[in-house]
Amino acid sequence: MSLPTLLALRMTVQRLRCTVLGMSRHVTIRLDEEFHERLKARAAALGTTVTALITEVTERELDEDRKNFLSGIEEFADHWGYFQERFGN
């Protein structure tokens, strides 16, 4: 490869690296060995990575629509007896 090509490639890689680094934050967490093994096994079973699994679960936990839905389920459960009496099984 020629020097100009190598320099152009290097600049492209640097731009991509900056873009990727600018899009996310690095977080360190400590897990005990047993939990980490379980986490790796779950990620492998789902065909994903530990990082992707942790990100997905965290995003789901922070989702406001999910929180609203779950609170609606709790309210529905409080009135389940009424629904069974009124509409049957």
Contact map, one row per residue, 1 for C-alpha under 8 A:
11101100000000000000000000000000000000000000000000000000000000000000000000000000000000000
11111100000000000000000000000000000000000000000000000000000000000000000000000000000000000
11111110000000000000000000000000000000000000000000000000000000000000000000000000000000000
01111111000000000000000000000000000000000000000000000000000000000000000000000000000000000
11111111100000000000000000000000000000000000000000000000000000000000000000000000000000000
11111111110000000000000000000000000000000000000000000000000000000000000000000000000000000
00111111111000000000000000000000000000000000000000000000000000000000000000000000000000000
00011111111100000000000000000000000000000000000000000000000000000000000000000000000000000
00001111111110000000000000000000000000000000000000000000000000000000000000000000000000000
00000111111111000000000000000000000000000000000000000000000000000000000000000000000000000
00000011111111100000000000000000000000000000000000000000000000000000000000000000000000000
00000001111111110000000000000000000000000000000000000000000000000000000000000000000000000
00000000111111111000000000000000000000000000000000000000000000000000000000000000000000000
00000000011111111100000000000000000000000000000000000000000000000000000000000000000000000
00000000001111111110000000000000000000000000000000000000000000000000000000000000000000000
00000000000111111111000000000000000000000000000000000000000000000000000000000000000000000
00000000000011111111100000000000000000000000000000000000000000000000000000000000000000000
00000000000001111111110000000000000000000000000000000000000000000000000000000000000000000
00000000000000111111111000000000000000000000000000000000000000000000000000000000000000000
00000000000000011111111100000000000000000000000000000000000000000000000000000000000000000
00000000000000001111111110000000000000000000000000000000000000000000000000000000000000000
00000000000000000111111110000000000000000000000000000000000000000000000000000000000000000
00000000000000000011111110000000000000000000000000000000000000000000000000000000000000000
00000000000000000001111111000000000000000000000000000000000000000000000000000000000000000
00000000000000000000111111100000000000000000000000000000000000000000000000000000000000000
00000000000000000000000111110000000000000000000000000000000000000000000000000000000000000
00000000000000000000000011111000000000000000000000000000000000000000000000000000000000000
00000000000000000000000001111100000000000000000000000000000000000000000000000000000000000
00000000000000000000000000111110000000000000000000000000000000000000000000000000000000000
00000000000000000000000000011111000000000000000000000000000000000000000000000000000000000
00000000000000000000000000001111101100000000000000000000000000000000000000000000000000000
00000000000000000000000000000111111100000000000000000000000000000000000000000000000000000
00000000000000000000000000000011111110000000000000000000000000000000000000000000000000000
00000000000000000000000000000001111111000000000000000000000000000000000000000000000000000
00000000000000000000000000000011111111100000000000000000000000000000000000000000000000000
00000000000000000000000000000011111111110000000000000000000000000000000000000000000000000
00000000000000000000000000000000111111111000000000000000000000000000000000000000000000000
00000000000000000000000000000000011111111100000000000000000000000000000000000000000000000
00000000000000000000000000000000001111111110000001000000000000000000000000000000000000000
00000000000000000000000000000000000111111111000011000000000000000000000000000000000000000
00000000000000000000000000000000000011111111100000000000000000000000000000000000000000000
00000000000000000000000000000000000001111111110000000000000000000000000000000000000000000
00000000000000000000000000000000000000111111111111001000000000000000000000000000000000000
00000000000000000000000000000000000000011111111110000000000000000000000000000000000000000
00000000000000000000000000000000000000001111111100000000000000000000000000000000000000000
00000000000000000000000000000000000000000111111100000000000000000000000000000000000000000
00000000000000000000000000000000000000000011111110000000000000000000000000000000000000000
00000000000000000000000000000000000000000011111111011000000000000000000000000000000000000
00000000000000000000000000000000000000010011001111111000000000000000000000000000000000000
00000000000000000000000000000000000000110010000111111100000000000000000000000000000000000
00000000000000000000000000000000000000000000000011111110000000000000000000000000000000000
00000000000000000000000000000000000000000000000111111111000000000000000000000000000000000
00000000000000000000000000000000000000000010000111111111100000000000000000000000000000000
00000000000000000000000000000000000000000000000001111111110000000000000000000000000000000
00000000000000000000000000000000000000000000000000111111111000000000000000000000000000000
00000000000000000000000000000000000000000000000000011111111100000000000000000000000000000
00000000000000000000000000000000000000000000000000001111111110000000000000000000000000000
00000000000000000000000000000000000000000000000000000111111111000000000000000000000000000
00000000000000000000000000000000000000000000000000000011111111100000000000000000000000000
00000000000000000000000000000000000000000000000000000001111111100100000000000000000000000
00000000000000000000000000000000000000000000000000000000111111100110000000000000000000000
00000000000000000000000000000000000000000000000000000000011111110010000000000000000000000
00000000000000000000000000000000000000000000000000000000001111111110000000000000000000000
00000000000000000000000000000000000000000000000000000000000001111111000000000000000000000
00000000000000000000000000000000000000000000000000000000000000111111100000000000000000000
00000000000000000000000000000000000000000000000000000000000110111111110000000000000000000
00000000000000000000000000000000000000000000000000000000000011111111111000000000000000000
00000000000000000000000000000000000000000000000000000000000000011111111100000000000000000
00000000000000000000000000000000000000000000000000000000000000001111111110000000000000000
00000000000000000000000000000000000000000000000000000000000000000111111111000000000000000
00000000000000000000000000000000000000000000000000000000000000000011111111100000000000000
00000000000000000000000000000000000000000000000000000000000000000001111111110000000000000
00000000000000000000000000000000000000000000000000000000000000000000111111111000000000000
00000000000000000000000000000000000000000000000000000000000000000000011111111100000000000
00000000000000000000000000000000000000000000000000000000000000000000001111111110000000000
00000000000000000000000000000000000000000000000000000000000000000000000111111111000000000
00000000000000000000000000000000000000000000000000000000000000000000000011111111000000000
00000000000000000000000000000000000000000000000000000000000000000000000001111111100000000
00000000000000000000000000000000000000000000000000000000000000000000000000111111111000000
00000000000000000000000000000000000000000000000000000000000000000000000000011111111100000
00000000000000000000000000000000000000000000000000000000000000000000000000000111111110000
00000000000000000000000000000000000000000000000000000000000000000000000000000011111111000
00000000000000000000000000000000000000000000000000000000000000000000000000000011111111110
00000000000000000000000000000000000000000000000000000000000000000000000000000001111111111
00000000000000000000000000000000000000000000000000000000000000000000000000000000111111110
00000000000000000000000000000000000000000000000000000000000000000000000000000000011111110
00000000000000000000000000000000000000000000000000000000000000000000000000000000001111111
00000000000000000000000000000000000000000000000000000000000000000000000000000000001111111
00000000000000000000000000000000000000000000000000000000000000000000000000000000000100111
